[in-house]
Every structure is written in structure tokens, then in C-alpha cells.
């Protein structure tokens, strides 16, 4: 649970004010109403040839960052996390963690505008937990973001809590534990929010989960990575790649995921990278993929032969079953150009319904070899970002490696640091509790960065420092999607960097290139305490993150009695807990 790859970064939080409406109590934001349009319900019914339509006057043209429906419907789900054993590829069983007795966990499915009420019971031994709903805005519900040490105390063994929030977005995502590297042992599952789409299709094949698998536990791998870091080495390679929780192993055991398709039909596939340390490149032999979402954001459809997914990223694609009937390999390989490491590769068999399923003999498509998001991912909604004050408002925060004690009386180890501070949260006193108590200052190690005023724009530049290994980092922002202004190699310069303020793509997870930089922007329109971090599990465990404190006086606070009760139960448990905190806590 410590710290692996030697790299450095510079995080620049840059701010510029623009005219914008104050965030209202009702779910209507009028920042740029010209980018939305209402479609008469009678003229717009969602179907195979009209996926852009939805209902009640909402359609693909509705930017859900500005408005969204309210259905009045509440979807309930119960999740119980337990200890268990897993053998997803036939290599042999190892200790793992299960959700409702299964790995990966069950799909959470709701409709755009629904309320979700998800009750989580921690039935694990010797583990606290919290569940994060990746990419979900948590508009007016920051207490349900599920980050122990920031939005709640960890949920102690034997305890139960309910996360409640409205579905203000649509498309595909996932949920996972935010308790050190715990999610690598099985606390993961897919999310589907039904809504309109920017491309037509006949059938929805549902989530397609991509992740690596280790034959040791995630905590063991994290500890090895820490030792390797001290010796200047990389973390261990993964042992296999899984597709929807299964694959054959290097010795031939296990089984492939299998999918049947019918000639002439178009299929929606919801790709999700739930890995802890690997970028994954996917393709279906002989078939193109039509991309229609980047994370939760609809984009103008474009076709690719292969697609790179960073950790935490999602793409919804349409696959046209228009090739010669037969059996085809679906490939999920670690991206070597992203310096990812795996001892095997992922395969699934896609078979046309008119043929007998069998082992494919097909050849791989031409693969891209650039460790970046696809450049053709133009947003469906056009939302320009103000640029006038960008260059003059840059405030650089240096990030690099240092030695520090992450636990009292512990050895000094190498950690990530931002202005000499590695993020290190307090499980027993989360940031949101500081806000509830009316505090205006926070411990340095919380790495709290105040955002600009309500309705203004925040600009963030993440810069990898020179003379460090060129390791790319998938950065994820909670509470927002962001506008991807640019990425590049070398040192960022506001005067010479090529930035897109007119039609920037939007998403919630993007790559900081190895040895390069990432520039993003987001509007202060969602009060809360929002973590931004590298989604390589070892790196966030090692402290690579900050938290943005946004409009604290406007934050919708959770129920105090429930919040305090969860913290009291954790405090009582932790007094005799076998495992103590020895990393960033997130």
C-alpha cells in the first residue's frame, strides 16, 4: 500500500472569472442555454432508428450539465461486500472480495432523471470501505461521492449506509471502493444510466468490463510496488487480462467470454476500463467501432479500428454486424506504448448466430500506437471555454517525489508531494466534516485547493517534470466532467501551447502524457469537496491527488446524525483493527 513509479508532475490550478448564473436550487443551469433544445415529445420517441430522441421534451441535444429531467422514480439497490475466493481465468483460486456473492459486482441500472438509493453493507473481515460512483456529478449530494477521508468516514465491518443521489447524466460508468487499493481485489461493478444516444443501434449488449488480474491480492501487489519504488523499479506486471470477468490463462485453462451477434444488426457495447494499473487497447477483428460517448459525454460519432482506454475511462460504441458470418476475436491487450505491463492478453469470441461457435482464425485490425485519447472525439454539445484570462491566471503547484512519514512513528518512505505535501486524508475526520463544523482552514496534507467563485472557470494544468520516467497518468476529477483543452509533450507554455477553447472535448478522465502535460477547465457550478487524482491505484495510494473545495458555503451537507453515526462506528472499530492506515487513505 505504498508507492511505485518514479515520476514527477506539476499541477497548475489556474482561474479566470466569467459571467455565469449562480447555481440554483432547482436542477436547471442556464450557463449557455443556446446549446440545448427541447424536442416535442409527440415527435420524438426513442427507438432503433431514433436514439437521439428521449421523452418529455428531452433529447440528445440537452446538455445535462445545464438541465435534466426528474422522473419521480426511485431505483433501490442493495450491495453486500464479503470476503471470498475468485478463480476467473482457471489458474487457481485466490482470496478476493465479492459484491452480492459475485465478481465483478452487479450492474446498477437506472434511467436519466431517476433517484438512486443504494444500500451498502460491509460484511468484510478487517476492512473498512466506501463506494464511489465514478463520474457521477453528485449534484446537490456531495456526501454520496463515496471517498473515505473526504466525504465520509470509512464504513466499518458490520455497518450499513445508504447512498442517495439523482441520475443527472446518462450512458455508462462503474462503481468501486475508494479504500486504498481495495477495488483491485474485487469491489467493482458497472453502472448503466439509460438515455438518448448520438448514434442508432438495434440492441444494447450492456457493459463490457475490461481489467487486469493478479494472482496475488491487490494489497500484496501494492506492497511489492512500494519496495520496487525504493529500488527505482516499476510495479509488478499483471498476470492476465479479463473481459467481463473471465479469460483463458497462459496454460490454457479457464474460458473465453462469448458473444453472439446477428448479421445486419447494430449493437451497442459499453466499454469500461476497471483496471488498477493498465491502459487497455481493444478491437474486434474485421469490424470497426463507431464511438458515440467519451465517459458520460455524448460525442459526434466517429469510427476507429481500435480504441485505447485509460483506467476509469469508458466508451460506448456501435458495432455493425456486416461482415462475413464467422467467429471473430475480440482483443483486449495492455497498451505497451503506455508502459503498461501484463504477462498475458485478453480475448473473447464473437460469433455470428448463423455459424457454429468455434475458435477464430481471424487477424487483428491495424492498431494505433499513441498513448492519448482519440483526437477526433468532438463533443456533441458545443460549449466554448473563455480564454481571455487563461495565461495571466496560471498558479503553478509543483509536484514531485519526496520522503515522508505516512503513519505516526512509521518509516519515511517515498511519496508523491504537491508543494512538499502528499495527499494524506484523515479517515476519522473527513474534509466534509471540517466544512460541516464551519472550519476555513485544513491540514496541509489534505492538499485542499479552493476553486474560484461560483459560476467562474477553473483552469488546471498537470505537468510532468523532466528527468523522470515517461509514465502516463490517467487523471480523474470527481464532481464534474471537464473540458479537455489540450495535451502535449515537454514543458507547458501558455504562449505556445496548442489549446482548444472553441470546441474542446469533455470527459471526466484524461491522460497526462509521459513527460508532457494536460490542460483542462471546469466551471464552479457544483459545490462540494471533489477529489482529483491519478487513477493508477498505486499512485493515488502513494498520494498523487488534490481535492478541490468548491463554494463551501453553498455545499448541500449530508444528514449530520447519520454522518456522525458512521464515524463513531468507525472510530470504535479502528481502536482494535488489525490493519492500520499506511498510505494516503484513498
C-alpha positions in Angstrom: 0.0 0.0 0.0 2.8 2.3 -0.7 4.5 4.0 -3.6 5.7 2.8 -7.0 6.8 4.5 -10.2 9.4 7.3 -10.1 7.9 10.3 -11.9 7.2 13.9 -11.2 4.3 16.2 -12.0 3.4 19.8 -11.8 -0.2 20.7 -11.1 -1.2 24.2 -12.0 -4.5 25.5 -10.8 -5.5 28.5 -12.9 -8.6 30.5 -12.5 -10.5 33.1 -14.5 -13.8 34.8 -13.9 -16.6 34.8 -16.4 -20.2 35.9 -16.2 -22.4 33.0 -15.2 -25.6 32.3 -13.3 -25.4 31.3 -9.6 -26.1 27.6 -9.1 -29.9 27.5 -8.4 -31.7 25.2 -6.0 -33.6 23.5 -8.9 -31.8 21.4 -11.4 -31.7 24.0 -14.2 -28.4 25.7 -15.1 -28.5 28.5 -17.6 -24.9 28.9 -18.3 -25.4 28.5 -22.1 -29.0 27.8 -22.9 -28.3 28.0 -26.6 -26.6 24.6 -26.6 -29.8 22.9 -25.6 -33.1 22.3 -27.4 -36.4 20.8 -26.5 -38.0 18.4 -28.8 -41.7 17.9 -28.8 -42.4 14.6 -27.0 -45.0 13.6 -29.6 -42.4 13.9 -32.3 -39.6 12.2 -30.5 -39.8 8.6 -29.4 -36.6 6.7 -28.6 -36.1 3.6 -30.8 -33.6 1.8 -33.0 -33.7 4.5 -35.7 -34.3 7.5 -33.3 -31.8 7.0 -30.5 -31.3 10.8 -30.4 -34.8 11.2 -29.0 -35.8 10.6 -25.4 -39.1 11.8 -23.9 -40.8 14.7 -22.2 -39.1 17.2 -24.4 -35.5 16.0 -23.7 -33.2 14.6 -26.3 -29.5 14.2 -27.2 -29.4 18.0 -27.7 -30.0 18.5 -24.0 -26.7 19.3 -22.2 -27.2 17.6 -18.8 -24.7 20.0 -17.3 -27.4 22.6 -17.7 -30.7 20.7 -17.2 -32.0 17.2 -16.8 -35.4 15.6 -16.2 -36.9 14.5 -12.9 -38.8 11.3 -13.3 -40.2 10.9 -9.7 -39.0 7.3 -9.8 -36.6 5.8 -7.2 -34.4 2.8 -8.0 -33.2 0.9 -5.0 -30.3 -1.5 -4.8 -28.7 -3.5 -2.0 -25.0 -4.3 -2.2 -23.2 -6.5 0.4 -19.4 -6.8 0.3 -17.9 -10.0 1.6 -14.7 -11.9 1.7 -14.4 -14.8 -0.8 -12.2 -16.6 -3.3 -12.0 -16.0 -7.1 -10.7 -18.0 -10.0 -11.8 -16.0 -13.0 -9.3 -17.5 -15.5 -8.9 -21.1 -14.3 -5.4 -20.5 -12.9 -6.4 -21.2 -9.3 -8.4 -19.6 -6.6 -7.1 -16.7 -4.5 -8.6 -14.5 -1.8 -10.8 -11.8 -3.2 -13.7 -9.6 -2.3 -17.3 -10.1 -3.7 -20.3 -8.0 -4.1 -23.6 -9.9 -3.6 -21.5 -13.0 -3.9 -20.2 -12.3 -7.4 -17.2 -10.8 -9.2 -17.4 -8.3 -10.8 -20.4 -6.9 -8.8 -23.9 -6.5 -10.2 -24.9 -3.8 -12.7 -26.6 -0.8 -11.3 -29.1 0.4 -13.9 -31.4 3.5 -13.8 -32.9 6.0 -16.2 -31.9 9.6 -16.7 -33.7 11.6 -14.1 -34.3 8.8 -11.6 -33.3 8.8 -7.9 -30.9 6.1 -6.8 -31.0 4.7 -3.3 -28.1 2.2 -2.9 -27.7 0.5 0.5 -24.2 -0.9 1.1 -23.4 -3.4 3.9 -19.8 -4.1 4.8 -19.6 -7.8 5.7 -15.8 -8.0 5.1 -13.3 -9.0 7.7 -10.6 -6.5 8.7 -11.5 -3.9 6.0 -13.3 -0.6 6.0 -14.7 0.7 2.7 -16.5 3.4 0.8 -18.1 3.1 -2.6 -17.5 5.7 -5.2 -19.8 6.2 -8.2 -17.2 7.0 -10.9 -18.1 10.1 -13.0 -21.4 10.8 -11.3 -21.7 14.5 -10.6 -23.4 14.2 -7.3 -25.3 17.4 -7.9 -26.6 18.6 -4.5 -25.4 15.3 -3.0 -21.6 15.5 -2.4 -22.0 13.4 0.8 -22.7 10.4 -1.5 -19.5 10.7 -3.5 -18.1 7.8 -1.6 -14.5 8.8 -0.8 -13.5 7.9 2.8 -11.4 10.6 4.4 -13.0 13.3 2.1 -16.8 12.8 2.0 -17.3 10.3 4.8 -15.6 8.1 7.4 -14.9 4.5 6.2 -17.8 2.1 6.6 -16.8 -0.3 9.4 -17.3 -4.1 9.2 -20.8 -5.0 10.1 -22.1 -1.5 9.3 -24.6 -0.3 6.6 -25.1 3.0 4.9 -27.3 4.3 2.0 -26.1 6.5 -0.8 -28.8 8.6 -2.4 -28.4 10.8 -5.5 -30.2 11.8 -8.6 -29.2 10.4 -12.1 -28.5 13.7 -13.9 -26.4 12.1 -16.6 -26.7 9.1 -18.9 -24.5 6.5 -20.6 -22.0 4.1 -18.9 -19.7 4.1 -15.8 -18.7 2.0 -12.9 -18.5 1.9 -9.1 -15.6 0.9 -7.0 -14.1 1.0 -3.5 -12.1 4.1 -2.6 -10.3 2.5 0.3 -6.6 2.3 -0.7 -6.2 -0.3 -3.5 -9.2 -2.4 -2.3 -11.0 -2.3 -5.6 -8.3 -4.3 -7.2 -9.5 -7.3 -5.1 -13.0 -7.2 -6.5 -15.0 -4.3 -5.2 -16.1 -3.1 -8.6 -19.2 -3.2 -10.8 -20.8 -1.5 -13.8 -23.3 1.4 -14.0 -25.8 2.0 -16.8 -27.9 5.2 -17.0 -30.3 4.9 -19.9 -30.9 8.0 -22.0 -30.6 9.2 -25.6 -27.6 8.5 -27.8 -25.9 10.2 -30.7 -25.8 7.0 -32.9 -28.5 4.5 -33.8 -28.4 0.8 -32.9 -30.7 -2.2 -32.7 -29.6 -4.0 -29.4 -27.8 -3.0 -26.3 -25.2 -5.7 -25.3 -24.7 -4.0 -22.0 -21.4 -3.4 -20.1 -18.1 -4.9 -21.3 -15.8 -4.9 -18.3 -12.0 -4.8 -19.0 -9.5 -5.2 -16.2 -6.3 -7.0 -15.4 -6.0 -9.8 -12.9 -3.2 -10.6 -10.4 -2.5 -14.0 -8.8 -1.7 -12.1 -5.6 -4.0 -9.7 -3.8 -4.0 -6.1 -4.6 -2.6 -5.2 -1.2 0.3 -7.6 -1.8 1.0 -6.1 -5.2 0.8 -2.6 -3.7 3.4 -3.6 -1.0 5.7 -5.1 -3.7 5.3 -1.9 -5.8 6.4 0.1 -2.7 9.6 -1.9 -2.4 10.2 -1.7 -6.1 9.9 2.1 -5.9 12.6 2.3 -3.3 14.8 0.4 -5.6 13.9 2.5 -8.7 11.9 -0.2 -10.3 8.3 -0.5 -11.8 5.4 -2.3 -10.1 4.8 -6.0 -10.9 3.2 -7.0 -14.2 -0.4 -8.2 -14.1 -0.9 -11.9 -14.7 -3.8 -11.8 -17.1 -6.5 -9.7 -18.7 -10.2 -10.3 -18.1 -13.2 -9.5 -20.3 -16.4 -9.4 -18.4 -14.7 -11.3 -15.6 -13.2 -14.2 -17.5 -10.5 -15.3 -19.8 -8.2 -18.3 -20.5 -4.9 -18.4 -18.8 -1.4 -18.9 -20.2 -1.6 -22.6 -19.6 -4.9 -23.0 -21.5 -7.3 -23.3 -18.5 -10.4 -21.0 -18.0 -12.8 -19.9 -20.6 -13.4 -17.1 -23.1 -16.2 -14.6 -22.9 -18.5 -15.4 -25.8 -21.0 -13.0 -27.6 -23.5 -13.9 -30.4 -24.5 -11.4 -33.0 -26.9 -11.5 -35.9 -26.0 -10.4 -39.5 -27.4 -7.0 -40.4 -27.9 -5.7 -36.8 -26.1 -2.9 -35.0 -25.0 -3.4 -31.4 -24.2 -1.0 -28.6 -21.3 -2.1 -26.5 -20.4 -0.3 -23.2 -16.6 -0.5 -22.7 -15.2 0.2 -19.2 -11.6 0.0 -18.1 -11.8 -1.0 -14.4 -8.1 -1.8 -14.1 -5.7 -0.7 -11.3 -2.6 -0.2 -13.3 -3.1 -0.8 -17.1 -4.1 1.1 -20.1 -6.0 -1.3 -22.4 -6.4 -1.2 -26.2 -9.4 -3.1 -27.7 -10.6 -4.1 -31.1 -12.9 -6.6 -32.9 -11.2 -8.4 -35.8 -12.6 -7.2 -39.1 -15.0 -4.8 -37.6 -14.9 -1.0 -37.0 -16.3 0.6 -33.8 -18.4 3.7 -34.0 -17.7 5.8 -30.9 -20.6 7.8 -29.5 -19.6 8.6 -25.9 -16.5 9.7 -24.1 -17.0 8.8 -20.5 -20.5 10.2 -19.7 -20.4 12.7 -22.6 -22.1 12.1 -26.0 -19.8 12.9 -28.9 -20.3 13.2 -32.6 -20.0 9.6 -33.9 -16.6 8.6 -35.4 -15.2 5.2 -36.5 -12.0 3.5 -35.3 -10.3 0.2 -35.8 -9.0 0.1 -32.2 -9.6 2.1 -29.1 -7.4 2.9 -26.1 -9.0 3.1 -22.7 -7.2 4.6 -19.7 -8.1 3.5 -16.2 -11.5 4.7 -15.4 -12.4 5.7 -19.0 -15.5 4.5 -20.8 -16.6 4.5 -24.4 -20.0 3.5 -25.7 -19.5 2.1 -29.3 -21.8 0.7 -32.0 -20.6 -2.4 -33.9 -22.2 -3.2 -37.2 -22.6 -7.0 -37.8 -21.9 -6.5 -41.5 -19.0 -8.9 -42.2 -18.9 -12.5 -43.5 -20.6 -14.7 -40.9 -18.0 -16.4 -38.8 -16.1 -16.4 -35.5 -14.0 -13.3 -34.6 -11.5 -12.5 -31.9 -12.3 -9.5 -29.6 -8.9 -8.4 -28.4 -8.1 -6.5 -25.1 -4.4 -6.0 -24.8 -2.4 -3.9 -22.4 -1.0 -0.8 -24.2 2.7 -1.2 -24.3 3.1 2.3 -25.6 1.5 3.5 -22.3 4.2 1.5 -20.4 1.5 -0.9 -19.1 2.6 -4.4 -18.2 0.8 -7.7 -18.3 2.0 -11.3 -18.7 -0.9 -12.3 -21.0 -3.6 -10.9 -23.2 -7.4 -10.6 -23.2 -9.5 -12.5 -25.7 -13.2 -13.1 -26.3 -15.0 -14.9 -29.1 -17.7 -13.1 -31.1 -19.8 -15.4 -33.3 -22.4 -14.7 -35.9 -25.6 -16.6 -35.0 -25.7 -18.5 -38.3 -22.4 -20.3 -37.6 -21.3 -22.8 -35.0 -19.2 -21.1 -32.3 -15.6 -22.1 -32.5 -12.0 -20.8 -32.2 -11.5 -17.8 -34.5 -8.7 -17.7 -37.1 -9.1 -14.0 -37.8 -6.3 -11.4 -37.8 -6.0 -8.3 -35.7 -7.0 -4.9 -37.1 -4.4 -2.3 -37.6 -3.7 -0.8 -34.1 -2.9 2.7 -33.1 0.2 3.2 -31.0 -0.3 6.6 -29.4 -1.0 6.9 -25.7 -3.6 9.6 -25.9 -7.4 10.0 -26.2 -8.7 9.9 -29.8 -8.2 13.3 -31.4 -11.5 13.0 -33.4 -13.6 12.9 -30.3 -15.6 16.1 -30.9 -18.3 16.9 -28.3 -21.9 16.6 -29.4 -22.7 19.8 -27.4 -20.6 22.9 -28.4 -19.6 24.8 -25.3 -16.8 27.3 -25.8 -14.5 27.9 -22.8 -13.4 31.5 -22.1 -9.8 32.0 -22.9 -9.0 35.7 -22.2 -7.6 35.3 -18.7 -6.1 31.8 -19.0 -2.4 32.8 -19.5 -2.4 35.5 -16.8 -4.1 33.4 -14.1 -1.8 30.4 -14.0 -0.7 29.5 -10.5 1.7 26.6 -10.6 1.8 24.0 -7.9 5.0 21.8 -8.0 4.5 18.1 -7.7 7.3 15.6 -7.2 8.6 12.7 -5.1 9.9 13.2 -1.5 10.3 11.2 1.6 7.7 11.5 4.3 6.0 9.5 7.1 2.5 8.5 6.1 1.7 7.0 9.5 2.7 8.1 13.0 6.0 6.6 14.1 6.4 5.0 10.7 9.4 4.9 8.4 9.9 7.7 6.0 9.1 6.4 2.5 8.9 7.9 -1.0 5.6 9.6 -1.6 4.1 12.0 -4.1 4.0 15.6 -2.9 2.3 18.7 -4.1 4.2 21.7 -2.8 6.0 19.3 -0.5 2.7 17.7 0.6 1.5 14.3 -0.4 -2.3 13.9 0.0 -3.0 12.0 3.2 -6.6 12.1 4.4 -7.9 11.5 7.9 -10.3 8.6 8.0 -11.7 9.7 11.3 -12.1 13.4 10.3 -13.1 13.8 6.6 -12.8 17.1 4.8 -16.6 17.3 4.6 -16.7 17.2 8.4 -14.4 20.2 8.5 -16.9 22.0 6.3 -19.8 20.9 8.5 -18.0 22.3 11.5 -17.5 25.7 9.8 -13.7 25.4 9.5 -12.0 27.6 7.0 -8.5 26.0 7.2 -7.4 22.5 6.6 -4.4 20.3 7.4 -1.6 20.8 4.8 -1.6 17.1 3.9 -5.2 17.2 2.8 -4.0 19.1 -0.3 -7.1 21.3 -0.4 -7.2 23.7 -3.4 -10.0 26.3 -3.2 -11.8 26.8 -6.5 -12.8 30.2 -7.9 -16.1 31.8 -7.1 -19.4 30.3 -8.0 -20.0 30.4 -11.7 -16.4 31.1 -12.7 -14.0 28.9 -14.6 -11.1 26.9 -13.1 -8.1 26.0 -15.3 -5.8 23.2 -14.3 -2.6 22.2 -16.0 -0.9 18.9 -14.9 2.8 18.9 -16.0 5.2 16.0 -15.7 8.6 17.3 -14.6 11.6 16.5 -16.7 14.2 13.9 -15.8 11.6 11.4 -14.7 10.4 8.1 -16.3 7.9 8.9 -19.1 4.9 7.2 -17.4 1.4 8.4 -18.5 -1.1 9.1 -15.8 -4.9 8.8 -16.2 -6.3 11.8 -14.1 -9.9 11.7 -12.9 -11.9 14.5 -11.5 -14.8 13.9 -9.1 -18.0 16.0 -9.1 -17.5 17.3 -12.7 -16.7 16.4 -16.2 -14.1 18.8 -17.6 -13.2 20.4 -20.9 -10.0 18.9 -22.3 -8.2 22.0 -23.6 -5.0 20.2 -24.7 -2.3 17.7 -24.2 1.3 17.8 -25.3 4.9 16.7 -24.8 7.6 18.6 -22.9 7.1 21.6 -20.8 3.8 23.5 -21.0 3.9 27.1 -22.1 0.7 29.2 -22.2 2.1 31.3 -25.0 3.0 28.4 -27.4 0.7 25.5 -26.4 -1.9 24.4 -28.9 -5.2 24.7 -26.9 -8.8 24.2 -28.0 -11.1 26.7 -26.3 -13.7 26.7 -29.1 -14.8 23.1 -29.3 -13.0 21.2 -26.5 -13.9 17.5 -25.8 -15.5 16.8 -22.5 -14.9 13.8 -20.2 -14.0 13.1 -16.5 -10.8 11.1 -17.0 -7.9 12.0 -19.3 -4.2 11.2 -19.8 -1.3 13.2 -18.7 1.3 12.1 -21.3 4.6 10.7 -20.1 7.0 13.7 -19.9 4.2 16.0 -21.0 1.2 18.0 -19.9 -2.6 18.0 -19.7 -4.7 21.2 -19.6 -8.4 21.1 -18.5 -11.1 23.5 -17.5 -14.3 23.2 -15.4 -16.9 25.6 -14.2 -17.6 26.2 -10.5 -21.2 25.1 -10.7 -21.3 22.1 -8.3 -20.4 22.9 -4.6 -18.6 20.2 -2.8 -15.2 18.7 -1.9 -14.0 17.0 -5.1 -11.0 14.7 -5.3 -8.8 14.9 -8.4 -6.3 12.1 -8.7 -4.3 9.7 -10.8 -6.4 6.5 -11.3 -3.4 4.1 -11.1 -4.3 2.6 -7.8 -0.7 2.5 -6.6 -0.3 6.2 -7.4 -3.3 7.5 -5.5 -2.3 5.2 -2.7 1.0 7.0 -2.9 -0.6 10.4 -2.6 -1.0 11.6 -6.1 -4.0 13.8 -5.8 -5.6 17.0 -4.6 -9.1 18.0 -3.6 -10.9 21.0 -4.9 -13.0 22.8 -2.3 -15.8 24.4 -4.2 -18.2 27.1 -2.8 -18.1 25.7 0.8 -20.9 27.9 2.0 -23.2 26.5 -0.8 -22.5 22.8 -0.2 -25.5 20.6 0.4 -24.5 18.8 3.6 -25.4 15.2 4.5 -27.6 14.4 7.4 -25.4 15.1 10.5 -26.7 12.3 12.7 -26.1 9.7 10.1 -22.7 11.1 9.2 -21.7 11.2 12.9 -23.0 7.7 13.5 -20.9 6.2 10.7 -17.8 8.0 12.0 -18.5 6.8 15.6 -18.8 3.2 14.4 -15.5 3.6 12.5 -13.7 5.1 15.5 -14.9 2.2 17.7 -13.8 -0.4 15.2 -10.4 1.2 14.4 -9.3 1.1 18.0 -8.8 -2.7 17.7 -8.5 -3.0 13.9 -5.8 -5.5 12.7 -4.8 -3.4 9.7 -3.9 0.3 10.2 -3.7 3.1 7.7 -0.3 3.1 6.0 -0.9 5.1 2.8 -2.9 8.1 1.6 -6.2 6.5 2.7 -7.9 6.8 -0.7 
